[in-house]
């Protein structure tokens, strides 16, 4: 998932294709799109992490990052949606 999120940020065409899927696309649609770009994702990649947040995650939720974004999970499947 992390690699896929990096590719999204670097590839405007992929980012547009994801936006075209809608605000809350089906996981299967994202998996299929990732496969078109040679990446393998599973439904487990989209599951929310279990357990407590780390100190870094808590800090990001409380204060956001340098860009002013508030990040709950480092590997948020909808991080590209801005």
Order of alpha helices (4+ residues) and beta strands (2+ residues): alpha-alpha-alpha-alpha
